[in-house]
Amino acid sequence: MADRGQELVMLNVDIKAVTAKAILIDTGDGIDVWLPKSQIQLPENSPYDDSDEIEKGDELTILIPEWLAYEKCLD
């Protein structure tokens, strides 16, 4: 899970694929991006307890570190 001390970016995403260690997201702008589950946090109001419960086809809000959003051009 991402460190609590760093800035987080909130994203509304569609889950296109899931592996044991990553998710493939569509942010709605036609770009598909792989994100490591180890860097994903879920907001308090999420229907899931952790990123291992995310499934293909889900539409949800996730939080990722600002540096990762910048690296993946999601900021």
PDB file with one MODEL, atoms N, CA, C and O in Angstrom:
MODEL        1
ATOM      1  N   MET A   1       0.846  -1.176   0.000  1.00  0.00           N
ATOM      2  CA  MET A   1       0.000   0.000   0.000  1.00  0.00           C
ATOM      3  C   MET A   1       0.888   1.233   0.000  1.00  0.00           C
ATOM      4  O   MET A   1       1.984   1.210   0.559  1.00  0.00           O
ATOM      5  N   ALA A   2       0.430   2.296  -0.613  1.00  0.00           N
ATOM      6  CA  ALA A   2       1.191   3.537  -0.695  1.00  0.00           C
ATOM      7  C   ALA A   2       1.390   4.125   0.704  1.00  0.00           C
ATOM      8  O   ALA A   2       0.563   3.935   1.596  1.00  0.00           O
ATOM      9  N   ASP A   3       2.499   4.840   0.876  1.00  0.00           N
ATOM     10  CA  ASP A   3       2.778   5.483   2.150  1.00  0.00           C
ATOM     11  C   ASP A   3       1.767   6.584   2.412  1.00  0.00           C
ATOM     12  O   ASP A   3       1.391   7.320   1.499  1.00  0.00           O
ATOM     13  N   ARG A   4       1.331   6.697   3.644  1.00  0.00           N
ATOM     14  CA  ARG A   4       0.341   7.708   4.017  1.00  0.00           C
ATOM     15  C   ARG A   4       0.930   9.117   3.986  1.00  0.00           C
ATOM     16  O   ARG A   4       0.172  10.083   3.893  1.00  0.00           O
ATOM     17  N   GLY A   5       2.271   9.271   4.062  1.00  0.00           N
ATOM     18  CA  GLY A   5       2.883  10.580   4.139  1.00  0.00           C
ATOM     19  C   GLY A   5       3.034  11.289   2.814  1.00  0.00           C
ATOM     20  O   GLY A   5       3.435  12.453   2.797  1.00  0.00           O
ATOM     21  N   GLN A   6       2.735  10.647   1.714  1.00  0.00           N
ATOM     22  CA  GLN A   6       2.908  11.289   0.413  1.00  0.00           C
ATOM     23  C   GLN A   6       1.579  11.764  -0.152  1.00  0.00           C
ATOM     24  O   GLN A   6       0.512  11.297   0.245  1.00  0.00           O
ATOM     25  N   GLU A   7       1.667  12.707  -1.092  1.00  0.00           N
ATOM     26  CA  GLU A   7       0.470  13.226  -1.729  1.00  0.00           C
ATOM     27  C   GLU A   7      -0.170  12.150  -2.600  1.00  0.00           C
ATOM     28  O   GLU A   7       0.522  11.387  -3.274  1.00  0.00           O
ATOM     29  N   LEU A   8      -1.488  12.100  -2.579  1.00  0.00           N
ATOM     30  CA  LEU A   8      -2.225  11.105  -3.356  1.00  0.00           C
ATOM     31  C   LEU A   8      -3.095  11.788  -4.396  1.00  0.00           C
ATOM     32  O   LEU A   8      -3.562  12.910  -4.199  1.00  0.00           O
ATOM     33  N   VAL A   9      -3.306  11.092  -5.509  1.00  0.00           N
ATOM     34  CA  VAL A   9      -4.164  11.559  -6.582  1.00  0.00           C
ATOM     35  C   VAL A   9      -5.365  10.624  -6.658  1.00  0.00           C
ATOM     36  O   VAL A   9      -5.204   9.404  -6.680  1.00  0.00           O
ATOM     37  N   MET A  10      -6.570  11.193  -6.698  1.00  0.00           N
ATOM     38  CA  MET A  10      -7.790  10.402  -6.784  1.00  0.00           C
ATOM     39  C   MET A  10      -8.177  10.242  -8.254  1.00  0.00           C
ATOM     40  O   MET A  10      -8.226  11.219  -9.002  1.00  0.00           O
ATOM     41  N   LEU A  11      -8.451   8.998  -8.661  1.00  0.00           N
ATOM     42  CA  LEU A  11      -8.835   8.709 -10.037  1.00  0.00           C
ATOM     43  C   LEU A  11     -10.113   7.893 -10.064  1.00  0.00           C
ATOM     44  O   LEU A  11     -10.279   6.966  -9.272  1.00  0.00           O
ATOM     45  N   ASN A  12     -11.016   8.233 -10.971  1.00  0.00           N
ATOM     46  CA  ASN A  12     -12.194   7.417 -11.238  1.00  0.00           C
ATOM     47  C   ASN A  12     -11.851   6.573 -12.451  1.00  0.00           C
ATOM     48  O   ASN A  12     -11.557   7.105 -13.521  1.00  0.00           O
ATOM     49  N   VAL A  13     -11.888   5.249 -12.287  1.00  0.00           N
ATOM     50  CA  VAL A  13     -11.379   4.360 -13.333  1.00  0.00           C
ATOM     51  C   VAL A  13     -12.327   3.207 -13.615  1.00  0.00           C
ATOM     52  O   VAL A  13     -13.160   2.836 -12.789  1.00  0.00           O
ATOM     53  N   ASP A  14     -12.172   2.657 -14.806  1.00  0.00           N
ATOM     54  CA  ASP A  14     -12.803   1.395 -15.189  1.00  0.00           C
ATOM     55  C   ASP A  14     -11.691   0.354 -15.209  1.00  0.00           C
ATOM     56  O   ASP A  14     -10.624   0.595 -15.772  1.00  0.00           O
ATOM     57  N   ILE A  15     -11.936  -0.797 -14.601  1.00  0.00           N
ATOM     58  CA  ILE A  15     -10.930  -1.861 -14.544  1.00  0.00           C
ATOM     59  C   ILE A  15     -11.090  -2.750 -15.769  1.00  0.00           C
ATOM     60  O   ILE A  15     -12.137  -3.363 -15.977  1.00  0.00           O
ATOM     61  N   LYS A  16     -10.033  -2.810 -16.580  1.00  0.00           N
ATOM     62  CA  LYS A  16     -10.078  -3.583 -17.825  1.00  0.00           C
ATOM     63  C   LYS A  16      -9.467  -4.970 -17.668  1.00  0.00           C
ATOM     64  O   LYS A  16      -9.851  -5.898 -18.380  1.00  0.00           O
ATOM     65  N   ALA A  17      -8.518  -5.122 -16.740  1.00  0.00           N
ATOM     66  CA  ALA A  17      -7.877  -6.418 -16.493  1.00  0.00           C
ATOM     67  C   ALA A  17      -7.248  -6.391 -15.106  1.00  0.00           C
ATOM     68  O   ALA A  17      -6.924  -5.329 -14.575  1.00  0.00           O
ATOM     69  N   VAL A  18      -7.082  -7.578 -14.531  1.00  0.00           N
ATOM     70  CA  VAL A  18      -6.498  -7.708 -13.200  1.00  0.00           C
ATOM     71  C   VAL A  18      -5.540  -8.889 -13.205  1.00  0.00           C
ATOM     72  O   VAL A  18      -5.865  -9.959 -13.719  1.00  0.00           O
ATOM     73  N   THR A  19      -4.355  -8.692 -12.629  1.00  0.00           N
ATOM     74  CA  THR A  19      -3.424  -9.793 -12.386  1.00  0.00           C
ATOM     75  C   THR A  19      -3.166  -9.835 -10.882  1.00  0.00           C
ATOM     76  O   THR A  19      -3.721  -9.036 -10.128  1.00  0.00           O
ATOM     77  N   ALA A  20      -2.334 -10.759 -10.457  1.00  0.00           N
ATOM     78  CA  ALA A  20      -2.017 -10.868  -9.030  1.00  0.00           C
ATOM     79  C   ALA A  20      -1.333  -9.612  -8.507  1.00  0.00           C
ATOM     80  O   ALA A  20      -1.460  -9.288  -7.326  1.00  0.00           O
ATOM     81  N   LYS A  21      -0.601  -8.893  -9.375  1.00  0.00           N
ATOM     82  CA  LYS A  21       0.190  -7.760  -8.904  1.00  0.00           C
ATOM     83  C   LYS A  21      -0.187  -6.412  -9.496  1.00  0.00           C
ATOM     84  O   LYS A  21       0.363  -5.391  -9.084  1.00  0.00           O
ATOM     85  N   ALA A  22      -1.123  -6.379 -10.463  1.00  0.00           N
ATOM     86  CA  ALA A  22      -1.426  -5.107 -11.114  1.00  0.00           C
ATOM     87  C   ALA A  22      -2.859  -5.068 -11.630  1.00  0.00           C
ATOM     88  O   ALA A  22      -3.533  -6.091 -11.749  1.00  0.00           O
ATOM     89  N   ILE A  23      -3.300  -3.842 -11.933  1.00  0.00           N
ATOM     90  CA  ILE A  23      -4.594  -3.663 -12.586  1.00  0.00           C
ATOM     91  C   ILE A  23      -4.377  -2.817 -13.841  1.00  0.00           C
ATOM     92  O   ILE A  23      -3.503  -1.951 -13.877  1.00  0.00           O
ATOM     93  N   LEU A  24      -5.180  -3.081 -14.860  1.00  0.00           N
ATOM     94  CA  LEU A  24      -5.186  -2.277 -16.071  1.00  0.00           C
ATOM     95  C   LEU A  24      -6.401  -1.381 -15.992  1.00  0.00           C
ATOM     96  O   LEU A  24      -7.532  -1.857 -15.897  1.00  0.00           O
ATOM     97  N   ILE A  25      -6.163  -0.070 -16.030  1.00  0.00           N
ATOM     98  CA  ILE A  25      -7.261   0.880 -15.885  1.00  0.00           C
ATOM     99  C   ILE A  25      -7.503   1.647 -17.179  1.00  0.00           C
ATOM    100  O   ILE A  25      -6.603   1.827 -17.999  1.00  0.00           O
ATOM    101  N   ASP A  26      -8.742   2.089 -17.333  1.00  0.00           N
ATOM    102  CA  ASP A  26      -9.132   3.041 -18.366  1.00  0.00           C
ATOM    103  C   ASP A  26      -9.658   4.244 -17.608  1.00  0.00           C
ATOM    104  O   ASP A  26     -10.638   4.144 -16.870  1.00  0.00           O
ATOM    105  N   THR A  27      -9.008   5.374 -17.790  1.00  0.00           N
ATOM    106  CA  THR A  27      -9.405   6.571 -17.053  1.00  0.00           C
ATOM    107  C   THR A  27     -10.491   7.362 -17.759  1.00  0.00           C
ATOM    108  O   THR A  27     -10.879   8.433 -17.293  1.00  0.00           O
ATOM    109  N   GLY A  28     -10.987   6.848 -18.881  1.00  0.00           N
ATOM    110  CA  GLY A  28     -12.065   7.516 -19.583  1.00  0.00           C
ATOM    111  C   GLY A  28     -11.602   8.394 -20.724  1.00  0.00           C
ATOM    112  O   GLY A  28     -12.426   8.914 -21.477  1.00  0.00           O
ATOM    113  N   ASP A  29     -10.299   8.571 -20.868  1.00  0.00           N
ATOM    114  CA  ASP A  29      -9.789   9.402 -21.952  1.00  0.00           C
ATOM    115  C   ASP A  29      -9.130   8.568 -23.044  1.00  0.00           C
ATOM    116  O   ASP A  29      -8.343   9.079 -23.840  1.00  0.00           O
ATOM    117  N   GLY A  30      -9.462   7.280 -23.072  1.00  0.00           N
ATOM    118  CA  GLY A  30      -8.937   6.401 -24.117  1.00  0.00           C
ATOM    119  C   GLY A  30      -7.549   5.848 -23.857  1.00  0.00           C
ATOM    120  O   GLY A  30      -6.975   5.195 -24.728  1.00  0.00           O
ATOM    121  N   ILE A  31      -7.002   6.096 -22.681  1.00  0.00           N
ATOM    122  CA  ILE A  31      -5.671   5.603 -22.348  1.00  0.00           C
ATOM    123  C   ILE A  31      -5.792   4.470 -21.334  1.00  0.00           C
ATOM    124  O   ILE A  31      -6.406   4.634 -20.280  1.00  0.00           O
ATOM    125  N   ASP A  32      -5.207   3.327 -21.658  1.00  0.00           N
ATOM    126  CA  ASP A  32      -5.145   2.195 -20.730  1.00  0.00           C
ATOM    127  C   ASP A  32      -3.772   2.187 -20.066  1.00  0.00           C
ATOM    128  O   ASP A  32      -2.751   2.324 -20.739  1.00  0.00           O
ATOM    129  N   VAL A  33      -3.753   2.028 -18.750  1.00  0.00           N
ATOM    130  CA  VAL A  33      -2.512   2.101 -17.984  1.00  0.00           C
ATOM    131  C   VAL A  33      -2.481   0.985 -16.949  1.00  0.00           C
ATOM    132  O   VAL A  33      -3.463   0.757 -16.243  1.00  0.00           O
ATOM    133  N   TRP A  34      -1.351   0.292 -16.863  1.00  0.00           N
ATOM    134  CA  TRP A  34      -1.140  -0.695 -15.803  1.00  0.00           C
ATOM    135  C   TRP A  34      -0.643   0.012 -14.550  1.00  0.00           C
ATOM    136  O   TRP A  34       0.256   0.851 -14.616  1.00  0.00           O
ATOM    137  N   LEU A  35      -1.237  -0.333 -13.402  1.00  0.00           N
ATOM    138  CA  LEU A  35      -0.810   0.200 -12.112  1.00  0.00           C
ATOM    139  C   LEU A  35      -0.538  -0.959 -11.158  1.00  0.00           C
ATOM    140  O   LEU A  35      -1.322  -1.907 -11.095  1.00  0.00           O
ATOM    141  N   PRO A  36       0.572  -0.890 -10.413  1.00  0.00           N
ATOM    142  CA  PRO A  36       0.843  -1.947  -9.435  1.00  0.00           C
ATOM    143  C   PRO A  36      -0.123  -1.864  -8.253  1.00  0.00           C
ATOM    144  O   PRO A  36      -0.372  -0.784  -7.719  1.00  0.00           O
ATOM    145  N   LYS A  37      -0.655  -3.001  -7.857  1.00  0.00           N
ATOM    146  CA  LYS A  37      -1.574  -3.030  -6.710  1.00  0.00           C
ATOM    147  C   LYS A  37      -0.913  -2.505  -5.441  1.00  0.00           C
ATOM    148  O   LYS A  37      -1.585  -1.953  -4.569  1.00  0.00           O
ATOM    149  N   SER A  38       0.404  -2.677  -5.338  1.00  0.00           N
ATOM    150  CA  SER A  38       1.120  -2.236  -4.137  1.00  0.00           C
ATOM    151  C   SER A  38       1.081  -0.725  -3.964  1.00  0.00           C
ATOM    152  O   SER A  38       1.373  -0.227  -2.877  1.00  0.00           O
ATOM    153  N   GLN A  39       0.729   0.016  -5.010  1.00  0.00           N
ATOM    154  CA  GLN A  39       0.693   1.476  -4.944  1.00  0.00           C
ATOM    155  C   GLN A  39      -0.724   2.039  -4.896  1.00  0.00           C
ATOM    156  O   GLN A  39      -0.909   3.256  -4.914  1.00  0.00           O
ATOM    157  N   ILE A  40      -1.715   1.168  -4.835  1.00  0.00           N
ATOM    158  CA  ILE A  40      -3.108   1.608  -4.868  1.00  0.00           C
ATOM    159  C   ILE A  40      -3.697   1.632  -3.460  1.00  0.00           C
ATOM    160  O   ILE A  40      -3.527   0.701  -2.673  1.00  0.00           O
ATOM    161  N   GLN A  41      -4.390   2.724  -3.174  1.00  0.00           N
ATOM    162  CA  GLN A  41      -5.198   2.801  -1.957  1.00  0.00           C
ATOM    163  C   GLN A  41      -6.644   2.977  -2.389  1.00  0.00           C
ATOM    164  O   GLN A  41      -6.926   3.476  -3.478  1.00  0.00           O
ATOM    165  N   LEU A  42      -7.536   2.569  -1.537  1.00  0.00           N
ATOM    166  CA  LEU A  42      -8.956   2.744  -1.794  1.00  0.00           C
ATOM    167  C   LEU A  42      -9.508   3.747  -0.793  1.00  0.00           C
ATOM    168  O   LEU A  42      -9.134   3.719   0.379  1.00  0.00           O
ATOM    169  N   PRO A  43     -10.397   4.637  -1.241  1.00  0.00           N
ATOM    170  CA  PRO A  43     -10.981   5.599  -0.301  1.00  0.00           C
ATOM    171  C   PRO A  43     -11.792   4.897   0.777  1.00  0.00           C
ATOM    172  O   PRO A  43     -12.185   3.742   0.612  1.00  0.00           O
ATOM    173  N   GLU A  44     -12.039   5.586   1.868  1.00  0.00           N
ATOM    174  CA  GLU A  44     -12.766   5.001   2.996  1.00  0.00           C
ATOM    175  C   GLU A  44     -14.158   4.507   2.616  1.00  0.00           C
ATOM    176  O   GLU A  44     -14.659   3.552   3.209  1.00  0.00           O
ATOM    177  N   ASN A  45     -14.788   5.152   1.627  1.00  0.00           N
ATOM    178  CA  ASN A  45     -16.144   4.750   1.245  1.00  0.00           C
ATOM    179  C   ASN A  45     -16.157   3.686   0.144  1.00  0.00           C
ATOM    180  O   ASN A  45     -17.207   3.417  -0.439  1.00  0.00           O
ATOM    181  N   SER A  46     -15.016   3.089  -0.142  1.00  0.00           N
ATOM    182  CA  SER A  46     -14.924   2.063  -1.178  1.00  0.00           C
ATOM    183  C   SER A  46     -15.672   0.794  -0.757  1.00  0.00           C
ATOM    184  O   SER A  46     -15.701   0.452   0.425  1.00  0.00           O
ATOM    185  N   PRO A  47     -16.273   0.101  -1.722  1.00  0.00           N
ATOM    186  CA  PRO A  47     -16.931  -1.163  -1.389  1.00  0.00           C
ATOM    187  C   PRO A  47     -15.940  -2.293  -1.103  1.00  0.00           C
ATOM    188  O   PRO A  47     -16.338  -3.381  -0.687  1.00  0.00           O
ATOM    189  N   TYR A  48     -14.652  -2.034  -1.326  1.00  0.00           N
ATOM    190  CA  TYR A  48     -13.622  -3.057  -1.126  1.00  0.00           C
ATOM    191  C   TYR A  48     -12.725  -2.704   0.046  1.00  0.00           C
ATOM    192  O   TYR A  48     -12.526  -1.532   0.368  1.00  0.00           O
ATOM    193  N   ASP A  49     -12.187  -3.742   0.679  1.00  0.00           N
ATOM    194  CA  ASP A  49     -11.255  -3.531   1.783  1.00  0.00           C
ATOM    195  C   ASP A  49      -9.832  -3.304   1.290  1.00  0.00           C
ATOM    196  O   ASP A  49      -9.081  -2.538   1.895  1.00  0.00           O
ATOM    197  N   ASP A  50      -9.452  -3.968   0.185  1.00  0.00           N
ATOM    198  CA  ASP A  50      -8.115  -3.767  -0.371  1.00  0.00           C
ATOM    199  C   ASP A  50      -8.111  -4.059  -1.867  1.00  0.00           C
ATOM    200  O   ASP A  50      -9.100  -4.542  -2.419  1.00  0.00           O
ATOM    201  N   SER A  51      -6.991  -3.762  -2.514  1.00  0.00           N
ATOM    202  CA  SER A  51      -6.901  -3.856  -3.969  1.00  0.00           C
ATOM    203  C   SER A  51      -6.990  -5.289  -4.489  1.00  0.00           C
ATOM    204  O   SER A  51      -7.234  -5.491  -5.678  1.00  0.00           O
ATOM    205  N   ASP A  52      -6.799  -6.281  -3.630  1.00  0.00           N
ATOM    206  CA  ASP A  52      -6.906  -7.679  -4.070  1.00  0.00           C
ATOM    207  C   ASP A  52      -8.344  -8.075  -4.385  1.00  0.00           C
ATOM    208  O   ASP A  52      -8.571  -9.112  -5.009  1.00  0.00           O
ATOM    209  N   GLU A  53      -9.317  -7.273  -3.967  1.00  0.00           N
ATOM    210  CA  GLU A  53     -10.726  -7.575  -4.232  1.00  0.00           C
ATOM    211  C   GLU A  53     -11.227  -6.978  -5.549  1.00  0.00           C
ATOM    212  O   GLU A  53     -12.337  -7.285  -5.986  1.00  0.00           O
ATOM    213  N   ILE A  54     -10.419  -6.134  -6.178  1.00  0.00           N
ATOM    214  CA  ILE A  54     -10.821  -5.484  -7.427  1.00  0.00           C
ATOM    215  C   ILE A  54     -10.932  -6.525  -8.539  1.00  0.00           C
ATOM    216  O   ILE A  54     -10.094  -7.419  -8.651  1.00  0.00           O
ATOM    217  N   GLU A  55     -11.981  -6.397  -9.364  1.00  0.00           N
ATOM    218  CA  GLU A  55     -12.217  -7.345 -10.449  1.00  0.00           C
ATOM    219  C   GLU A  55     -12.393  -6.616 -11.774  1.00  0.00           C
ATOM    220  O   GLU A  55     -12.758  -5.441 -11.809  1.00  0.00           O
ATOM    221  N   LYS A  56     -12.126  -7.335 -12.864  1.00  0.00           N
ATOM    222  CA  LYS A  56     -12.337  -6.811 -14.200  1.00  0.00           C
ATOM    223  C   LYS A  56     -13.792  -6.360 -14.324  1.00  0.00           C
ATOM    224  O   LYS A  56     -14.704  -7.055 -13.875  1.00  0.00           O
ATOM    225  N   GLY A  57     -14.001  -5.201 -14.931  1.00  0.00           N
ATOM    226  CA  GLY A  57     -15.342  -4.666 -15.116  1.00  0.00           C
ATOM    227  C   GLY A  57     -15.784  -3.701 -14.029  1.00  0.00           C
ATOM    228  O   GLY A  57     -16.792  -3.012 -14.190  1.00  0.00           O
ATOM    229  N   ASP A  58     -15.045  -3.639 -12.921  1.00  0.00           N
ATOM    230  CA  ASP A  58     -15.388  -2.711 -11.843  1.00  0.00           C
ATOM    231  C   ASP A  58     -15.195  -1.267 -12.294  1.00  0.00           C
ATOM    232  O   ASP A  58     -14.298  -0.964 -13.080  1.00  0.00           O
ATOM    233  N   GLU A  59     -16.036  -0.394 -11.792  1.00  0.00           N
ATOM    234  CA  GLU A  59     -15.882   1.051 -11.940  1.00  0.00           C
ATOM    235  C   GLU A  59     -15.746   1.592 -10.534  1.00  0.00           C
ATOM    236  O   GLU A  59     -16.665   1.458  -9.725  1.00  0.00           O
ATOM    237  N   LEU A  60     -14.606   2.205 -10.230  1.00  0.00           N
ATOM    238  CA  LEU A  60     -14.396   2.667  -8.874  1.00  0.00           C
ATOM    239  C   LEU A  60     -13.408   3.814  -8.812  1.00  0.00           C
ATOM    240  O   LEU A  60     -12.795   4.195  -9.809  1.00  0.00           O
ATOM    241  N   THR A  61     -13.274   4.349  -7.617  1.00  0.00           N
ATOM    242  CA  THR A  61     -12.322   5.409  -7.332  1.00  0.00           C
ATOM    243  C   THR A  61     -11.134   4.799  -6.614  1.00  0.00           C
ATOM    244  O   THR A  61     -11.290   4.015  -5.678  1.00  0.00           O
ATOM    245  N   ILE A  62      -9.934   5.174  -7.071  1.00  0.00           N
ATOM    246  CA  ILE A  62      -8.707   4.720  -6.418  1.00  0.00           C
ATOM    247  C   ILE A  62      -7.837   5.925  -6.104  1.00  0.00           C
ATOM    248  O   ILE A  62      -8.016   7.009  -6.660  1.00  0.00           O
ATOM    249  N   LEU A  63      -6.903   5.709  -5.211  1.00  0.00           N
ATOM    250  CA  LEU A  63      -5.910   6.720  -4.868  1.00  0.00           C
ATOM    251  C   LEU A  63      -4.538   6.148  -5.193  1.00  0.00           C
ATOM    252  O   LEU A  63      -4.224   5.014  -4.832  1.00  0.00           O
ATOM    253  N   ILE A  64      -3.716   6.957  -5.887  1.00  0.00           N
ATOM    254  CA  ILE A  64      -2.342   6.530  -6.168  1.00  0.00           C
ATOM    255  C   ILE A  64      -1.399   7.672  -5.812  1.00  0.00           C
ATOM    256  O   ILE A  64      -1.813   8.831  -5.777  1.00  0.00           O
ATOM    257  N   PRO A  65      -0.126   7.351  -5.547  1.00  0.00           N
ATOM    258  CA  PRO A  65       0.834   8.411  -5.227  1.00  0.00           C
ATOM    259  C   PRO A  65       0.980   9.396  -6.392  1.00  0.00           C
ATOM    260  O   PRO A  65       0.891   9.022  -7.562  1.00  0.00           O
ATOM    261  N   GLU A  66       1.201  10.638  -6.041  1.00  0.00           N
ATOM    262  CA  GLU A  66       1.345  11.688  -7.045  1.00  0.00           C
ATOM    263  C   GLU A  66       2.473  11.376  -8.033  1.00  0.00           C
ATOM    264  O   GLU A  66       2.338  11.628  -9.230  1.00  0.00           O
ATOM    265  N   TRP A  67       3.588  10.825  -7.528  1.00  0.00           N
ATOM    266  CA  TRP A  67       4.712  10.522  -8.420  1.00  0.00           C
ATOM    267  C   TRP A  67       4.319   9.494  -9.471  1.00  0.00           C
ATOM    268  O   TRP A  67       4.778   9.573 -10.611  1.00  0.00           O
ATOM    269  N   LEU A  68       3.463   8.511  -9.101  1.00  0.00           N
ATOM    270  CA  LEU A  68       3.038   7.485 -10.039  1.00  0.00           C
ATOM    271  C   LEU A  68       2.082   8.062 -11.065  1.00  0.00           C
ATOM    272  O   LEU A  68       2.156   7.722 -12.245  1.00  0.00           O
ATOM    273  N   ALA A  69       1.187   8.931 -10.628  1.00  0.00           N
ATOM    274  CA  ALA A  69       0.263   9.589 -11.553  1.00  0.00           C
ATOM    275  C   ALA A  69       1.059  10.399 -12.577  1.00  0.00           C
ATOM    276  O   ALA A  69       0.733  10.389 -13.764  1.00  0.00           O
ATOM    277  N   TYR A  70       2.089  11.090 -12.128  1.00  0.00           N
ATOM    278  CA  TYR A  70       2.938  11.866 -13.024  1.00  0.00           C
ATOM    279  C   TYR A  70       3.675  10.933 -14.002  1.00  0.00           C
ATOM    280  O   TYR A  70       3.719  11.192 -15.204  1.00  0.00           O
ATOM    281  N   GLU A  71       4.245   9.859 -13.473  1.00  0.00           N
ATOM    282  CA  GLU A  71       5.005   8.903 -14.300  1.00  0.00           C
ATOM    283  C   GLU A  71       4.122   8.270 -15.367  1.00  0.00           C
ATOM    284  O   GLU A  71       4.587   8.022 -16.479  1.00  0.00           O
ATOM    285  N   LYS A  72       2.860   8.003 -15.051  1.00  0.00           N
ATOM    286  CA  LYS A  72       1.934   7.360 -15.988  1.00  0.00           C
ATOM    287  C   LYS A  72       1.086   8.372 -16.763  1.00  0.00           C
ATOM    288  O   LYS A  72       0.149   7.993 -17.466  1.00  0.00           O
ATOM    289  N   CYS A  73       1.422   9.673 -16.630  1.00  0.00           N
ATOM    290  CA  CYS A  73       0.704  10.764 -17.314  1.00  0.00           C
ATOM    291  C   CYS A  73      -0.782  10.788 -16.943  1.00  0.00           C
ATOM    292  O   CYS A  73      -1.636  10.993 -17.806  1.00  0.00           O
ATOM    293  N   LEU A  74      -1.082  10.582 -15.684  1.00  0.00           N
ATOM    294  CA  LEU A  74      -2.460  10.572 -15.191  1.00  0.00           C
ATOM    295  C   LEU A  74      -2.786  11.820 -14.370  1.00  0.00           C
ATOM    296  O   LEU A  74      -3.897  11.944 -13.854  1.00  0.00           O
ATOM    297  N   ASP A  75      -1.853  12.725 -14.247  1.00  0.00           N
ATOM    298  CA  ASP A  75      -2.094  13.920 -13.426  1.00  0.00           C
ATOM    299  C   ASP A  75      -2.645  15.061 -14.225  1.00  0.00           C
ATOM    300  O   ASP A  75      -2.899  16.133 -13.677  1.00  0.00           O
TER     301      ASP A  75
ENDMDL
END
